[in-house]
Amino acid sequence: MNLVRFNPTRDLWKVRTDMDRLFNQLFSRTHEADEYPEVDWSPRLDIAENDSDFTINVELPGIKRDDITITLQDDVLTLKGEKRTGKDSKEHNYHLCERSYGKFVRSFRLPNYFDSEKIDASFKDGILILTLPKLAETKAKQIEIKAK
C-alpha cells in the first residue's frame, strides 16, 4: 500500500474544476443549442412587463439590422441572426479575443394573451426592442369595493 501525502489545495482544485464543469453545462447550453446545432452564442436580454405590454430588450452590439430575423409561428417568437467577426487573421495577430461571434437563435413561447398583429420591433444603438402588447381583455382591471 502506498501512502499519499494529503494536499488540500489539490482536493479543492478538483472540486473547483468539477463545479466549473457543472455550471458550464447548466448555463452555457440552452434549448436553442439543442434545436439548432449551428448556434455559436446567445445574446443577453431583459424582459419587462407593465399593464399594457411586455418589452424584450436584446443586446446585439456590432450586428446590423439586416442580419436579424424575427419570426412568430405557433406562438413561438424566434430571433435569429449572425454576428460576423470582421477580423482578418492575416492583418492582425490577436492575443486575446473574448467577444462572441457567429450565429445565434433565441426562442420564446408566448402566452395566448398577446396581440400578435401589433408586435413591434425597433433597433437602435445595438439594442433590439420588441414590444408585445397584451390583448385588451387580459389587462388587469381594478375592481372597486363598495361599502354596504
Contact map, one row per residue, 1 for C-alpha under 8 A:
1110000000000000000000000000000000000000000000000000000000000000000000000000000000000000000000000000000000000000000000000000000000000000000000000000
1111000000000000000000000000000000000000000000000000000000000000000000000000000000000000000000000000000000000000000000000000000000000000000000000000
1111100000000000000000000000000000000000000000000000000000000000000000000000000000000000000000000000000000000000000000000000000000000000000000000000
0111110000000000000000000000000000000000000000000000000000000000000000000000000000000000000000000000000000000000000000000000000000000000000000000000
0011111000000000000000000000000000000000000000000000000000000000000000000000000000000000000000000000000000000000000000000000000000000000000000000000
0001111100000000000000000000000000000000000000000000000000000000000000000000000000000000000000000000000000000000000000000000000000000000000000000000
0000111111100000000000000000000000000000000000000000000000000000000000000000000000000000000000000000000000000000000000000000000000000000000000000000
0000011111110000000000000000000000000000000000000000000000000000000000000000000000000000000000000000000000000000000000000000000000000000000000000000
0000001111111000000000000000000000000000000000000000000000000000000000000000000000000000000000000000000000000000000000000000000000000000000000000000
0000001111111100000000000000000000000000000000000000000000000000000000000000000000000000000000000000000000000000000000000000000000000000000000000000
0000001111111110000000000000000000000000000000000000000000000000000000000000000000000000000000000000000000000000000000000000000000000000000000000000
0000000111111111000000000000000000000000000000000000000000000000000000000000000000000000000000000000000000000000000000000000000000000000000000000000
0000000011111111100000000000000000000000000000000000000000000000000000000000000000000000000000000000000000000000000000000000000000000000000000000000
0000000001111111110000000000000000000000000000000000000000000000000000000000000000000000000000000000000000000000000000000000000000000000000000000000
0000000000111111111000000000000000000000000000000000000000000000000000000000000000000000000000000000000000000000000000000000000000000000000000000000
0000000000011111111100000000000000000000000000000000000000000000000000000000000000000000000000000000000000000000000000000000000000000000000000000000
0000000000001111111110000000000000000000000000000000000000000000000000000000000000000000000000000000000000000000000000000000000000000000000000000000
0000000000000111111111000000000000000000000000000000000000000000000000000000000000000000000000000000000000000000000000000000000000000000000000000000
0000000000000011111111100000000000000000000000000000000000000000000000000000000000000000000000000000000000000000000000000000000000000000000000000000
0000000000000001111111110000000000000000000000000000000000000000000000000000000000000000000000000000000000000000000000000000000000000000000000000000
0000000000000000111111111000000000000000000000000000000000000000000000000000000000000000000000000000000000000000000000000000000000000000000000000000
0000000000000000011111111100000000000000000000000000000000000000000000000000000000000000000000000000000000000000000000000000000000000000000000000000
0000000000000000001111111111000000000000000000000000000000000000000000000000000000000000000000000000000000000000000000000000000000000000000000000000
0000000000000000000111111111100000000000000000000000000000000000000000000000000000000000000000000000000000000000000000000000000000000000000000000000
0000000000000000000011111111100000000000000000000000000000000000000000000000000000000000000000000000000000000000000000000000000000000000000000000000
0000000000000000000001111111100000000000000000000000000000000000000000000000000000000000000000000000000000000000000000000000000000000000000000000000
0000000000000000000000111111110000000000000000000000000000000000000000000000000000000000000000000000000000000000000000000000000000000000000000000000
0000000000000000000000111111110000000000000000000000000000000000000000000000000000000000000000000000000000000000000000000000000000000000000000000000
0000000000000000000000011111111111000000000000000000000000000000000000000000000000000000000000000000000000000000000000000000000000000000000000000000
0000000000000000000000000011111111000000000000000000000000000000000000000000000000000000000000000000000000000000000000000000000000000000000000000000
0000000000000000000000000000111111100000000000000000000000000000000000000000000000000000000000000000000000000000000000000000000000000000000000000000
0000000000000000000000000000111111110010000000000000000000000000000000000000000000000000000000000000000011100000000000000000000000000000000000000000
0000000000000000000000000000111111111110000000000000000000000000000000000000000000000000000000000000000010000000000000000000000000000000000000000000
0000000000000000000000000000111111111000000000000000000000000000000000000000000000000000000000000000000000000000000000000000000000000000000000000000
0000000000000000000000000000001111111000000000000000000000000000000000000000000000000000000000000000000000000000000000000000000000000000000000000000
0000000000000000000000000000000111111110000000000000000000000000000000000000000000000000000000000000000010000000000000000000000000000000000000000000
0000000000000000000000000000000011111110000000000000000000000000000000000000000000000000000000000000000000000000000000000000000000000000000000000000
0000000000000000000000000000000010011111000000000000000000000000000000000000000000000000000000000000001000000000000000000000000000000000000000000000
0000000000000000000000000000000110011111110000000000000000000000000000000000000000000000000000000000011110000000000000000000000000000000000000000000
0000000000000000000000000000000000000111110000000000000000000000000000000000000000000000000000000001111100000000000000000000000000000000000000000000
0000000000000000000000000000000000000011111000000000000000000000000000000000000000000000000000000001111100000000000000000000000000000000000000000000
0000000000000000000000000000000000000011111100000000000000000000000000000000000000000000000000000000000111000000000000000000000000000000000000000000
0000000000000000000000000000000000000000111110000000000001110000000000000000000000000000000000000000000101000000000000000000000000000000000000000000
0000000000000000000000000000000000000000011111000000000001100000000000000000000000000000000000000000000000000000000000000000000000000000000000000000
0000000000000000000000000000000000000000001111100000000111100000000000000000000000000000000000000000000000000000000000000000000000000000000000000000
0000000000000000000000000000000000000000000111110000000111000000000000000000000000000000000000000000000000000000000000000000000000000000000000000000
0000000000000000000000000000000000000000000011111000011110000000000000000000000000000000000000000000000000000000000000000000000000000000000000000000
0000000000000000000000000000000000000000000001111100011100000000000000000000000000000000000000000000000000000000000000000000000000000000000000000000
0000000000000000000000000000000000000000000000111111111000000000000000000000000000000000000000000000000000000000000000000000000000000000000000000000
0000000000000000000000000000000000000000000000011111110000000000000000000000000000000000000000000000000000000000000000000000000000000000000000000000
0000000000000000000000000000000000000000000000001111100000000000000000000000000000000000000000000000000000000000000000000000000000000000001100000000
0000000000000000000000000000000000000000000000001111110000000000000000000000000000000000000000000000000000000000000000000000000000001100001000000000
0000000000000000000000000000000000000000000000001111111000000000000000000000000000000000000000000000000000000000000000000000000000111100000000000000
0000000000000000000000000000000000000000000000111101111100000000000000000000000000000000000000000000000000000000000000000000000000111100000000000000
0000000000000000000000000000000000000000000000111000111110000000000000000000000000000000000000000000000000000000000000000000000011110000000000000000
0000000000000000000000000000000000000000000011110000011111000000000000000000000000000000000000000000000000000000000000000000000111100000000000000000
0000000000000000000000000000000000000000000011100000001111100000000000000000000000000000000000000000000000000000000000000000001111000000000000000000
0000000000000000000000000000000000000000001111000000000111110000000000000000000000000000000000000000000000000000000000000000001110000000000000000000
0000000000000000000000000000000000000000001110000000000011111000000000000000000000000000000000000000000000000000000000000000011100000000000000000000
0000000000000000000000000000000000000000001000000000000001111110000000000000000000000000000000000000000000000000000000000000011100000000000000000000
0000000000000000000000000000000000000000000000000000000000111110000000000000000000000000000000000000000000000000000000000000111000000000000000000000
0000000000000000000000000000000000000000000000000000000000011111000000000000000000100000000000000000000000000000000000000000010000000000000000000000
0000000000000000000000000000000000000000000000000000000000011111101100000000000001110000000000000000000000000000000000000000010000000000000000000000
0000000000000000000000000000000000000000000000000000000000000111111100000000000000000000000000000000000000000000000000000000000000000000000000000000
0000000000000000000000000000000000000000000000000000000000000011111100000000000000000000000000000000000000000000000000000010000000000000000000000000
0000000000000000000000000000000000000000000000000000000000000001111110000000000000000000000000000000000000000000000000000000000000000000000000000000
0000000000000000000000000000000000000000000000000000000000000011111110000000000011100000000000000000000000000000000000000000000000000000000000000000
0000000000000000000000000000000000000000000000000000000000000011111111000000001111000000000000000000000000000000000000000000000000000000000000000000
0000000000000000000000000000000000000000000000000000000000000000011111100000011110000000000000000000000000000000000000000000000000000000000000000000
0000000000000000000000000000000000000000000000000000000000000000000111110000111100000000000000000000000000000000000000000000000000000000000000000000
0000000000000000000000000000000000000000000000000000000000000000000011111000111000000000000000000000000000000000000000000000000000000000000000000000
0000000000000000000000000000000000000000000000000000000000000000000001111111110000000000000000000000000000000000000000000000000000000000000000000000
0000000000000000000000000000000000000000000000000000000000000000000000111111100000000000000000000000000000000000000000000000000000000000000000000000
0000000000000000000000000000000000000000000000000000000000000000000000011111000000000000000000000000000000000000000000000000000000000000000000000000
0000000000000000000000000000000000000000000000000000000000000000000000011111100000000000000000000000000000001111000000000000000000000000000000000000
0000000000000000000000000000000000000000000000000000000000000000000000011111110000000000000000000000000000111100000000000000000000000000000000000000
0000000000000000000000000000000000000000000000000000000000000000000001111011111000000000000000000000000000111100000000000000000000000000000000000000
0000000000000000000000000000000000000000000000000000000000000000000011110001111100000000000000000000000011110000000000000000000000000000000000000000
0000000000000000000000000000000000000000000000000000000000000000000111100000111110000000000000000000000111100000000000000000000000000000000000000000
0000000000000000000000000000000000000000000000000000000000000000000111000000011111000000000000000000001111000000000000000000000000000000000000000000
0000000000000000000000000000000000000000000000000000000000000000001110000000001111100000000000000000001110000000000000000000000000000000000000000000
0000000000000000000000000000000000000000000000000000000000000010001100000000000111110000000000000000111100000000000000000000000000000000000000000000
0000000000000000000000000000000000000000000000000000000000000110001000000000000011111000000000000001111000000000000000000000000000000000000000000000
0000000000000000000000000000000000000000000000000000000000000010000000000000000001111100000000000000110000000000000000000000000000000000000000000000
0000000000000000000000000000000000000000000000000000000000000000000000000000000000111110000000000000110000000000000000000000000000000000000000000000
0000000000000000000000000000000000000000000000000000000000000000000000000000000000011111000000000000000000000000000000000000000000000000000000000000
0000000000000000000000000000000000000000000000000000000000000000000000000000000000001111100100000000000000000000000000000000000000000000000000000000
0000000000000000000000000000000000000000000000000000000000000000000000000000000000000111111100000000000000000000000000000000000000000000000000000000
0000000000000000000000000000000000000000000000000000000000000000000000000000000000000011111111000000000000000000000000000000000000000000000000000000
0000000000000000000000000000000000000000000000000000000000000000000000000000000000000001111110000000000000000000000000000000000000000000000000000000
0000000000000000000000000000000000000000000000000000000000000000000000000000000000000001111110000000000000000000000000000000000000000000000000000000
0000000000000000000000000000000000000000000000000000000000000000000000000000000000000011111111000000000000000000000000000000000000000000000000000000
0000000000000000000000000000000000000000000000000000000000000000000000000000000000000000111111100000000000000000000000000000000000000000000000000000
0000000000000000000000000000000000000000000000000000000000000000000000000000000000000000100111111000000000000000000000000000000000000000000000000000
0000000000000000000000000000000000000000000000000000000000000000000000000000000000000000000011111000000000000000000000000000000000000000000000000000
0000000000000000000000000000000000000000000000000000000000000000000000000000000000000000000001111100000000000000000000000000000000000000000000000000
0000000000000000000000000000000000000000000000000000000000000000000000000000000000000000000001111110000000000000000000000000000000000000000000000000
0000000000000000000000000000000000000000000000000000000000000000000000000000000000000000000000011111000000000000000000000000000000000000000000000000
0000000000000000000000000000000000000000000000000000000000000000000000000000000000000000000000001111100000000000000000000000000000000000000000000000
0000000000000000000000000000000000000001100000000000000000000000000000000000000000100000000000000111110000000000000000000000000000000000000000000000
0000000000000000000000000000000000000001100000000000000000000000000000000000000001111000000000000011111000000000000000000000000000000000000000000000
0000000000000000000000000000000000000011100000000000000000000000000000000000000001111000000000000001111100000000000000000000000000000000000000000000
0000000000000000000000000000000000000111100000000000000000000000000000000000000111100000000000000000111110000000000000000000000000000000000000000000
0000000000000000000000000000000000000011111000000000000000000000000000000000001111000000000000000000011111000000000000000000000000000000000000000000
0000000000000000000000000000000110010010010000000000000000000000000000000000011110000000000000000000001111100000000000000000000000000000000000000000
0000000000000000000000000000000100000000011000000000000000000000000000000000011100000000000000000000000111110000000000000000000000000000000000000000
0000000000000000000000000000000100000000000000000000000000000000000000000001111000000000000000000000000011111000000000000000000000000000000000000000
0000000000000000000000000000000000000000000000000000000000000000000000000001110000000000000000000000000001111100000000000000000000000000000000000000
0000000000000000000000000000000000000000000000000000000000000000000000000011100000000000000000000000000000111110000000000000000000000000000000000000
0000000000000000000000000000000000000000000000000000000000000000000000000011100000000000000000000000000000011111010000000000000000000000000000000000
0000000000000000000000000000000000000000000000000000000000000000000000000010000000000000000000000000000000001111110000000000000000000000000000000000
0000000000000000000000000000000000000000000000000000000000000000000000000010000000000000000000000000000000000111110000000000000000000000000000000000
0000000000000000000000000000000000000000000000000000000000000000000000000000000000000000000000000000000000000011111000000000000000000110010000000000
0000000000000000000000000000000000000000000000000000000000000000000000000000000000000000000000000000000000000111111100000000000000011110000000000000
0000000000000000000000000000000000000000000000000000000000000000000000000000000000000000000000000000000000000000111111100000000000011110000000000000
0000000000000000000000000000000000000000000000000000000000000000000000000000000000000000000000000000000000000000011111100000000000011000000000000000
0000000000000000000000000000000000000000000000000000000000000000000000000000000000000000000000000000000000000000001111100000000000000000000000000000
0000000000000000000000000000000000000000000000000000000000000000000000000000000000000000000000000000000000000000001111110000000000011000000000000000
0000000000000000000000000000000000000000000000000000000000000000000000000000000000000000000000000000000000000000001111111000000001111000000000000000
0000000000000000000000000000000000000000000000000000000000000000000000000000000000000000000000000000000000000000000001111100000001110000000000000000
0000000000000000000000000000000000000000000000000000000000000000000000000000000000000000000000000000000000000000000000111110000111100000000000000000
0000000000000000000000000000000000000000000000000000000000000000000000000000000000000000000000000000000000000000000000011111000111000000000000000000
0000000000000000000000000000000000000000000000000000000000000000100000000000000000000000000000000000000000000000000000001111111110000000000000000000
0000000000000000000000000000000000000000000000000000000000000000000000000000000000000000000000000000000000000000000000000111111100000000000000000000
0000000000000000000000000000000000000000000000000000000000001000000000000000000000000000000000000000000000000000000000000011111000000000000000000000
0000000000000000000000000000000000000000000000000000000000111110000000000000000000000000000000000000000000000000000000000011111100000000000000000000
0000000000000000000000000000000000000000000000000000000011111000000000000000000000000000000000000000000000000000000000000011111110000000000000000000
0000000000000000000000000000000000000000000000000000000111110000000000000000000000000000000000000000000000000000000000001111011111000000000000000000
0000000000000000000000000000000000000000000000000000001111000000000000000000000000000000000000000000000000000000000000001110001111100000000000000000
0000000000000000000000000000000000000000000000000000001110000000000000000000000000000000000000000000000000000000000000111100000111110000000000000000
0000000000000000000000000000000000000000000000000000111100000000000000000000000000000000000000000000000000000000000000111000000011111000000000000000
0000000000000000000000000000000000000000000000000000111000000000000000000000000000000000000000000000000000000000011101110000000001111100000000000000
0000000000000000000000000000000000000000000000000001110000000000000000000000000000000000000000000000000000000000011101100000000000111110000000000000
0000000000000000000000000000000000000000000000000001110000000000000000000000000000000000000000000000000000000000111000000000000000011111011000000000
0000000000000000000000000000000000000000000000000000000000000000000000000000000000000000000000000000000000000000111000000000000000001111111000000000
0000000000000000000000000000000000000000000000000000000000000000000000000000000000000000000000000000000000000000000000000000000000000111111000000000
0000000000000000000000000000000000000000000000000000000000000000000000000000000000000000000000000000000000000000000000000000000000000011111000000000
0000000000000000000000000000000000000000000000000000000000000000000000000000000000000000000000000000000000000000100000000000000000000111111100000000
0000000000000000000000000000000000000000000000000011000000000000000000000000000000000000000000000000000000000000000000000000000000000111111110000000
0000000000000000000000000000000000000000000000000010000000000000000000000000000000000000000000000000000000000000000000000000000000000000011111000000
0000000000000000000000000000000000000000000000000000000000000000000000000000000000000000000000000000000000000000000000000000000000000000001111100000
0000000000000000000000000000000000000000000000000000000000000000000000000000000000000000000000000000000000000000000000000000000000000000000111110000
0000000000000000000000000000000000000000000000000000000000000000000000000000000000000000000000000000000000000000000000000000000000000000000011111000
0000000000000000000000000000000000000000000000000000000000000000000000000000000000000000000000000000000000000000000000000000000000000000000001111100
0000000000000000000000000000000000000000000000000000000000000000000000000000000000000000000000000000000000000000000000000000000000000000000000111110
0000000000000000000000000000000000000000000000000000000000000000000000000000000000000000000000000000000000000000000000000000000000000000000000011111
0000000000000000000000000000000000000000000000000000000000000000000000000000000000000000000000000000000000000000000000000000000000000000000000001111
0000000000000000000000000000000000000000000000000000000000000000000000000000000000000000000000000000000000000000000000000000000000000000000000000111
